[in-house]
Amino acid sequence: MENPVNFSEEAADNIEKNHVFDVYEQISEHFSETRHSPWPNVNEFIKSFPAGSLLIDIGCGNGKYLNCSKSLFSIGSDRSNNLLKVCRSRGDHQVIIADCRVSPFRDGTADAVICIAVLHHLATEERRLQALKDMSRLLSKGGRALVYVWAKEQKIGTKKSTYLLQKKSEVSKREETYPSAILPVHENRTDFKHTDVLVPWKIKPKTSVCKESGTVIDPPAFLRFYHVFKEGELESLCSGVSNISVCRSYYDEEAGLSTANSFGRFHIASYSLMSGGLIIFMHCSIRLYQGFRVRSNSLRTNYLFQDVIITINQSRPMAKDKTQTIEN
């Protein structure tokens, strides 16, 4: 089985800038239009926390999870300024610009952390591990986290995911080439042949014709970097974080998906529940890792949740070097 590409730090920086951060800045409005409803399992996870709990959404995008439970204090962060503008336009959300590997929040302040479809955009294992460690740092004793990543496996035995079952003609009738691509470009609705790939995002579903020449013009396609996770890979990555443990993992599937920019099924597998563990969900298109539950002696808890909310509302500097002001 193919091994991941070993990128240098400089190469990883460039890949994430050109094929993650810059892309989301350009597709933010269209991306938000395709991301309306919360995933049911994420919604259920958020609503499992008692009133007054603090939820931090790492990579919150358009903020669709920040209103799942109005009884929680919810804060979001994202690297995309344009996505956060969309997020703020949807409601009075507390959001900041921050890197998922070095979030500016205080240690041990969160009851819940979610990180949905973010970790797979990091180009090296070291960076992905750094993000997991930072998420565990945020959790209070007994806190839980939920993480989604895209999975390489698109079949369970002989059963294909919805992602594979959709007819390719519904996505595109012509083969596309990307001669300048630095990595393999994944063909939508097919099995993943590589673990490090570029996945096209199309702004418009239909082609147009140039009035002057009569030439067919393809819709713009933006190539996003993904590291798709092999089965067992995220559990292995989690073993590098000393204060979390894995409870269970499984695949599941979101029904009713039909666009070129959508996902498929989740596999379900059970692990023994450990005292204060990490519940992991692995999605056939997005592998879901639910619930870091921090061991009782692992993190500081000398900050009140309300302190964090007050800090953000009053714009006190928590970590000026890691945050930016969002322009309205």
N, C-alpha and C positions, 0 to 999 in steps of 0.2 A: 504494500500500500504506500502511496506517495507520502513523503515527509514534507512538512511545511518548509517554505522558503526561509533561509536564514538571512534576514535583513540587518544591515548595520543600523546604528541609531540614526545616522544622517538619512539613510534610505527610508527608514520607517517614518521619520519626520516628514519627508517629502511625499511619501505615499498617503499618509493621513491628511496632510494639507491639501494635496491636489485631488484626492479621490474620496475624501470624507468631508472635511470642513468646508472647502470651497464649493463642493457639490451641493451640500445642504443649504448653503447660503443662497444658491441659485434656484433650487427647486423647492424652497420652503413653503410657498403658498400651495403649489400643486401637491406636495407631499402631505400637507395638512388636510387638504381636501379628501385624500384617500385614507385618512386615519381618523375616523369619526368615533367609533364605538370601542370602549375598553374590552380587552380580552376577558372573557368570563372568569377564568382562573385568577387573573390579576385582580379583578374587581372583588372576587370572593376573599382573596388574601388580604386586601386592604380593609375590607369590612369585618375581618376577624379581630381587629384591634379595638380595645375599649375606647370610649369617648375621652378626649383629652390627650390621646397619644400623639407623638410627633412622627410624621412621615416625611422622609426625604426621597425625592425622585431624582436619581442621577441620570442625566440624559433625558429630560422630561419632554423634549420636543414641543408639540403644540399644547401640552398641558392636559391631555384628555384624562389623565389619572388623578389630577389634583382635586377634582370635585367628586370623586367616587364616594367619599364619606365626609359629609360636612361637619361631622362631630370630631374630626381629627384636625390637628394643626399640620398643614401640608406646605412643604417648600420644594421648589424645583431648581435644578441647575442644568445648563446645556452649554456646549461650545458655540452654538449657532445663534448669533445675535438676531437674525431674521426669524428664526423659529420662535425665539422668545418674544419677539414683537407680536407674532401671531398668538402666542400663548397669553400674553397680557391683554390682547384685544378680546379674548374669549371670556375674561373674567378678572376679578381683582386678585390675581395670583401673586404669591411671593416667589420671585424667580431671580436668579443671578447667572451671569456667565462664568463658567468654571470648567476646568479639565476634570474628567472622571477619574484620573489617576492621582490628582492632588486637590481634592475638594477642600474648601476653606472652612468647613464646619468643625465645631469643637468635638473632641473625643467624647464618646459615650453619651451622646445627647439624643439619639434617635431610638424610638421603639421599633420603627419599621424603615427599611431601605428598599427601594425598588430600582432596578436598572434594566430597562426593557429594550432589547435589540440595540445594545451599545457596545458590549464587550467584544463582539465579533468584528468591530471596525478597527480594533487595535492590531498593529501589524506584527508584533512579536509576542512570544510567550511571556517574556519578562514584563512587558507593558500590561498584558492581560492580568498577570499575577499582581502587579502593583495596584491595579484598579480593584481587584478583589480584596487585597489587604486594606486599602483605604476605606472600602465599604464596611469591612468588619470593624475598623477603628471607630466608625461613627456610631455603632450600635451600643445601646446600654445593656446591662446585664439582662439576659433573657430576650434580647431583641432578635428580630428575624429580618431576613432580606429575601428578595425575589429577583432573580436575574434571568433574562431570556437571551439565548444566543442561537444563531442559525446552525442547524445540524447538517452534516454531510449525507447521512442516510435518508433516503426518500422512500424507502420501502420497509415494511415489516413482514418478513418472509416473502411471500409472493404478492402481498397486498400493497398497491401503490397509494401514495398520498394524493389528495386532491390536487396538489401542486403539479404532479406528474400526469394526472388523468385528464386535465383540461387539454383540449386539442390545441396543438401548436398553431393551427391556422387562425385561432381566435386571437393569438398574440401577434403573429407576423406571417405574411405569406411569402416573404423574400428572405433569403439568407443575408446576413449582415456581416461585414468584416470591419475590423478596427486595426489597421496596419500599424498604428503608432502605439498600441497598447503595450504596456510594460509587463503585463501578466496575462495569463489565459483569460479570455472573456467567456463567461458562462452563457450558454444558450438557454434561455428561459424554457421552463417545463421539461427539462431533461435532468438525468442524474448528474450529480457533481462528479467531474473527473479529476478535479484538483481541490486541494484544501485552501489554497490562497488564490482568490479569483477576483476579477472585476465583473460586476453585475450591472447591466444597462438599466437606467431609469429613463423612461420616455415621458415627455411632457404631454404630448398629444397622441391619441390612439390612431389617428388617421394620417395618411400622407396628403401632400398638396402638390399642385402642378405649377411650375413657373410660367407665368403668362407670356413672357417674352420668348422663351425657348421651347416651351412645352415639356420640359424635363420634369420627371417625377422627383419631388423633394421629400426625403425621409424626415420624419419628425426628429427634433433634437434628442439625442441620447446622451445621458451623463453616466459615466462609469464610476460606480462606487466600489470601494475595496471591502472584501469580506474574507475573514478566516472562518471557514465552515468547520464546525467541531465534529470530530469522529466520536463514535460511541465510547464512553468511558474517559474521554479527554478532559472534560470539565471536572469530573470527580478527581482526576489526577491533579489538575491545577489547584483545586480546592485543598488538596492535601498539603500544599505549600503554605497554607495560612494556618498558623498554630492555634488560633482561638476559635475555630469553627469545626464542626463535624457534620458529615452527611447522614441524613435520615433516609431518604428515598428519592428515586428519580423515575420519570416516566415520560412517554410521548403522549401527546393529545392532538386534537385537530380542531381548527376553527372552520366552521361550515359556512357555505354561501359565498366563497371567494371566487371572483371571476376576472379580475383585472390582471394585467401583465406585471403589476408591482405588488402582488399579494403572496401569501404564504400557505402552508398546508397542514400536515398532521403532527400530532404529538404521540410519542411512544410512552407507555406506562411501565415502570419497573419499581419494585419495592425494595427498600433497604431497612435494616433494623433501626428503630428509633433510638437515638442516643440521648443522653441527658443534655439538653441544650444543643440541638444539632442543626444542620443545614438541610432543608428540604429542597430537593432539586427536581425541576421539571425539564425534560429534554424534548424539544419540539423537532419534528422531522424537517421543518423549514426553519423554525427557531427553537433552539433548545433552551428550555426554561429551567432555571435553577432557583427554586424557591426556598427561602428561609435560612439565612445564617441565624442560628440561635447561639448567642455568645455564652461561653462558659462563665460561671459565676465569679471567677477570679481574674477575668481577662482585661476589662476596661474600666476606666475611671467613670464615676457617675456623680461627680461633685458639681455639675452644672444642671440647673433646672431647665426643663423644656421651654418654659415661658421666657427665660433669658434669651434664648436663640431668637424667638419671635420678636421680642422687643429690640434686640440688636438690629435685626433686618429692617423693622419698621422705622426705626429712628436713624437708619443709615449710619450706624457706628461702624468704624473700620474693623472687620474681623480678620481680614488678611488682604490688604490692599494689592499686594503683588499677584494675587490669584483671582481677583474679581474685577469686573468692569461695570460701568454704569450702562444701563440699557437705554438707548435713545428712543423716545416715543415717535 
